[in-house]
């Protein structure tokens, strides 16, 4: 398993470096757009496969590709200009393709040019901070889930036969919902203009807050249920001690119940 993890990490790094090199060498908008589209497809695949490293690397390539698109569009405007939609009287190989022919709509063109206008130093700082924030959040989530699982396992006195979810399962399910909301938010950022984005951000914030409240309620209920279960087990062992069980703390609960039933039967007979 460890070897597979190392192999996958190496493959991801190779693909990431190859994409960066191809993007740096691209000189036409259609080339850059093709790289952007492939990066977005890999980002979606990484999200579905729960491969956070692949998802983040692909998202960064898409961001850099959009910035490169903006730079090329600005250069074409300042030089020969952009080809306008209309009759193609000039052979394709001898003219500049329109943005539409390269699969670039007005929203993407506007967003790409805005990203290209950001100074290089500021752009790199923002991308680096974003990567650190995503990686740190992923590490915190993993640590919290591990601790929650450890607490749940330590407080479970006996294996249960019912199929009710454990605390760790509840936390994991709610965390997946939060991750889904975050993924939807990222997708919205890449497809919407500023006004739509603000409206969707407000909705996503409300949904995220609701999910966190539901998570807190579920954790409180699970903790309360575990307390009641622990108390019931403690009382059962106390009854076992009263019934004469030699070591009730290390005796199966079913045996303790049998001993208590036997004592109750003797008391009824004696009466």
C-alpha positions as CSV (number, residue, x, y, z in Angstrom):
1,X,0.0,0.0,0.0
2,X,2.8,2.4,0.8
3,X,4.5,1.6,-2.5
4,X,1.3,2.3,-4.4
5,X,1.0,5.7,-2.6
6,X,4.6,6.6,-3.5
7,X,4.0,5.5,-7.2
8,X,0.8,7.6,-7.4
9,X,2.5,10.6,-5.9
10,X,5.3,10.4,-8.4
11,X,2.9,10.0,-11.3
12,X,1.0,13.1,-10.1
13,X,4.2,15.1,-9.8
14,X,5.3,14.1,-13.4
15,X,1.9,15.1,-14.8
16,X,2.0,18.4,-12.9
17,X,5.4,19.3,-14.1
18,X,4.6,18.3,-17.7
19,X,1.5,20.5,-17.7
20,X,3.5,23.4,-16.3
21,X,6.0,23.0,-19.1
22,X,3.4,22.7,-21.8
23,X,1.7,25.8,-20.5
24,X,4.9,27.8,-20.5
25,X,5.6,26.8,-24.1
26,X,2.1,27.5,-25.4
27,X,1.9,30.4,-27.8
28,X,-1.7,30.3,-29.0
29,X,-5.0,30.7,-27.2
30,X,-6.4,27.4,-28.5
31,X,-3.3,25.6,-27.1
32,X,-3.8,27.2,-23.7
33,X,-7.5,26.6,-23.7
34,X,-6.9,22.9,-24.4
35,X,-4.5,22.7,-21.4
36,X,-7.1,24.5,-19.3
37,X,-9.9,22.1,-20.3
38,X,-7.8,19.0,-19.5
39,X,-6.8,20.5,-16.1
40,X,-10.5,21.1,-15.3
41,X,-11.3,17.5,-16.3
42,X,-8.5,16.2,-14.0
43,X,-9.7,18.4,-11.2
44,X,-13.2,17.0,-11.4
45,X,-11.8,13.5,-11.5
46,X,-9.6,14.1,-8.5
47,X,-12.6,15.4,-6.5
48,X,-14.7,12.4,-7.4
49,X,-11.9,10.0,-6.6
50,X,-11.2,11.9,-3.3
51,X,-7.6,12.5,-4.4
52,X,-7.0,15.9,-2.8
53,X,-3.4,16.2,-4.2
54,X,-4.6,15.6,-7.8
55,X,-7.6,18.0,-7.3
56,X,-5.4,20.8,-6.0
57,X,-2.7,20.4,-8.6
58,X,-5.2,20.4,-11.5
59,X,-7.0,23.4,-10.1
60,X,-3.7,25.3,-9.9
61,X,-2.9,24.4,-13.6
62,X,-6.4,25.6,-14.6
63,X,-5.8,29.0,-12.8
64,X,-2.4,29.4,-14.4
65,X,-3.9,28.5,-17.8
66,X,-6.6,31.2,-17.5
67,X,-4.0,33.8,-16.6
68,X,-1.9,32.8,-19.6
69,X,-5.1,33.1,-21.8
70,X,-5.5,36.6,-20.5
71,X,-1.9,37.5,-21.3
72,X,-2.3,36.1,-24.9
73,X,-5.6,37.9,-25.5
74,X,-4.0,41.2,-24.3
75,X,-1.1,40.7,-26.6
76,X,-3.3,40.0,-29.6
77,X,-5.4,43.1,-28.8
78,X,-2.2,45.2,-28.7
79,X,-0.7,43.6,-31.8
80,X,-2.7,42.2,-34.8
81,X,-6.0,42.3,-32.9
82,X,-8.5,39.5,-32.4
83,X,-10.3,37.9,-35.3
84,X,-14.0,38.8,-35.4
85,X,-16.7,36.2,-36.0
86,X,-18.0,36.2,-39.6
87,X,-17.2,34.7,-43.0
88,X,-13.9,32.9,-43.2
89,X,-12.5,34.2,-46.5
90,X,-8.9,33.8,-45.3
91,X,-7.6,30.2,-44.9
92,X,-7.6,29.1,-41.2
93,X,-3.9,28.5,-41.2
94,X,-3.2,32.1,-42.2
95,X,-5.4,34.0,-39.8
96,X,-5.9,34.4,-36.1
97,X,-8.8,32.3,-34.7
98,X,-11.7,33.9,-33.0
99,X,-12.2,33.4,-29.3
100,X,-15.3,31.4,-29.9
101,X,-13.5,29.1,-32.3
102,X,-11.0,28.5,-29.5
103,X,-13.9,27.7,-27.1
104,X,-13.5,30.8,-25.1
105,X,-16.7,32.6,-24.1
106,X,-17.0,36.2,-22.9
107,X,-17.1,35.4,-19.2
108,X,-13.9,33.3,-19.5
109,X,-12.2,36.0,-21.6
110,X,-13.1,38.7,-19.1
111,X,-12.0,36.6,-16.1
112,X,-8.7,35.6,-17.8
113,X,-7.8,39.2,-18.6
114,X,-8.5,40.3,-15.1
115,X,-6.2,37.5,-13.8
116,X,-3.5,38.5,-16.3
117,X,-3.7,42.1,-14.9
118,X,-2.6,41.0,-11.5
119,X,1.2,41.6,-10.9
120,X,3.2,38.4,-11.1
121,X,4.5,38.6,-7.5
122,X,1.0,39.2,-6.1
123,X,-0.4,36.3,-8.3
124,X,2.2,33.8,-7.1
125,X,1.7,34.9,-3.5
126,X,-2.1,34.4,-3.8
127,X,-1.7,30.9,-5.4
128,X,0.9,29.8,-2.8
129,X,-1.3,31.0,0.1
130,X,-4.3,29.2,-1.4
131,X,-2.4,25.9,-1.7
132,X,-1.2,26.2,1.9
133,X,-4.7,26.9,3.1
134,X,-6.2,24.0,1.3
135,X,-3.5,21.6,2.5
136,X,-3.7,22.8,6.1
137,X,-7.5,22.5,6.1
138,X,-7.2,18.9,4.7
139,X,-4.7,18.0,7.5
140,X,-6.9,19.5,10.2
141,X,-9.9,17.6,9.0
142,X,-8.0,14.4,8.9
143,X,-6.6,15.0,12.5
144,X,-10.1,15.8,13.8
145,X,-11.6,12.8,12.3
146,X,-8.9,10.5,13.7
147,X,-9.3,11.9,17.2
148,X,-13.1,11.6,17.0
149,X,-12.7,8.0,15.9
150,X,-10.3,7.3,18.8
151,X,-12.6,8.8,21.3
152,X,-15.6,6.8,20.0
153,X,-13.6,3.6,20.0
154,X,-12.3,4.2,23.5
155,X,-15.7,4.9,25.0
156,X,-17.4,1.9,23.4
157,X,-17.6,-0.7,26.2
158,X,-18.9,-3.7,24.2
159,X,-19.5,-4.5,20.5
160,X,-23.0,-3.6,19.5
161,X,-25.2,-5.7,17.2
162,X,-27.4,-2.8,16.0
163,X,-26.8,-0.9,12.8
164,X,-27.1,2.7,14.2
165,X,-24.2,5.0,13.0
166,X,-21.3,5.6,15.3
167,X,-20.0,9.1,16.2
168,X,-17.1,8.7,13.8
169,X,-19.5,7.7,11.0
170,X,-21.7,10.7,11.7
171,X,-18.8,13.1,11.7
172,X,-17.4,11.5,8.5
173,X,-20.8,11.8,6.7
174,X,-21.2,15.5,7.7
175,X,-17.6,16.2,6.7
176,X,-18.2,14.8,3.3
177,X,-21.2,17.1,2.9
178,X,-19.0,20.0,3.8
179,X,-16.4,18.9,1.3
180,X,-19.1,18.6,-1.4
181,X,-20.3,22.2,-0.6
182,X,-16.7,23.4,-0.9
183,X,-16.3,21.6,-4.3
184,X,-19.5,23.1,-5.6
185,X,-18.3,26.5,-4.5
186,X,-15.0,26.1,-6.4
187,X,-16.9,25.0,-9.5
188,X,-19.1,28.1,-9.2
189,X,-16.1,30.4,-9.0
190,X,-14.9,29.2,-12.3
191,X,-18.1,29.7,-14.2
192,X,-19.9,32.7,-12.8
193,X,-19.5,36.5,-13.1
194,X,-19.1,38.6,-10.0
195,X,-22.9,39.2,-9.3
196,X,-23.8,35.5,-9.7
197,X,-20.8,34.5,-7.6
198,X,-21.8,36.8,-4.7
199,X,-25.3,35.3,-4.6
200,X,-24.0,31.8,-4.8
201,X,-21.4,32.5,-2.2
202,X,-24.0,33.8,0.2
203,X,-26.1,30.6,-0.4
204,X,-23.0,28.4,0.1
205,X,-22.2,30.1,3.4
206,X,-25.7,29.6,4.7
207,X,-25.6,25.9,3.7
208,X,-22.2,25.5,5.2
209,X,-23.3,27.0,8.5
210,X,-26.4,24.8,8.5
211,X,-24.2,21.7,8.0
212,X,-21.9,22.7,10.8
213,X,-24.8,23.2,13.2
214,X,-26.2,19.8,12.2
215,X,-22.8,18.3,12.8
216,X,-22.7,19.8,16.3
217,X,-26.2,18.5,17.1
218,X,-25.3,15.0,15.8
219,X,-22.1,14.9,17.8
220,X,-23.9,16.1,21.0
221,X,-26.6,13.4,20.5
222,X,-24.1,10.7,19.9
223,X,-22.1,11.7,23.0
224,X,-25.3,11.7,25.1
225,X,-26.2,8.3,23.8
226,X,-22.8,7.0,24.7
227,X,-23.1,8.4,28.2
228,X,-26.4,6.6,28.7
229,X,-24.9,3.4,27.3
230,X,-21.9,3.6,29.6
231,X,-24.2,4.3,32.6
232,X,-26.3,1.3,31.8
233,X,-23.3,-1.0,31.6
234,X,-21.9,0.3,34.9
235,X,-25.3,-0.3,36.6
236,X,-25.4,-3.8,35.1
237,X,-22.0,-4.6,36.5
238,X,-23.0,-3.2,39.9
239,X,-26.0,-5.6,39.9
240,X,-23.6,-8.4,38.9
241,X,-21.5,-7.6,41.9
242,X,-24.5,-7.7,44.2
243,X,-25.5,-11.0,42.6
244,X,-22.2,-12.5,43.6
245,X,-20.3,-12.4,40.3
246,X,-16.6,-12.8,41.2
247,X,-15.2,-10.2,38.8
248,X,-18.1,-8.2,37.2
249,X,-15.8,-5.7,35.5
250,X,-14.2,-8.4,33.4
251,X,-17.3,-10.6,32.9
252,X,-19.5,-10.7,29.8
253,X,-22.7,-8.7,30.3
254,X,-24.8,-11.7,29.2
255,X,-23.4,-13.8,32.0
256,X,-24.1,-11.0,34.5
257,X,-27.7,-10.8,33.4
258,X,-28.0,-14.6,33.9
259,X,-26.6,-14.3,37.4
260,X,-29.0,-11.5,38.3
261,X,-31.9,-13.5,37.0
262,X,-30.9,-16.5,38.9
263,X,-30.6,-14.5,42.2
264,X,-34.1,-12.9,41.5
265,X,-35.5,-16.4,41.1
266,X,-34.0,-17.6,44.4
267,X,-35.4,-14.5,46.2
268,X,-38.9,-15.3,44.8
269,X,-38.7,-18.9,45.9
270,X,-37.5,-17.9,49.4
271,X,-40.4,-15.5,49.7
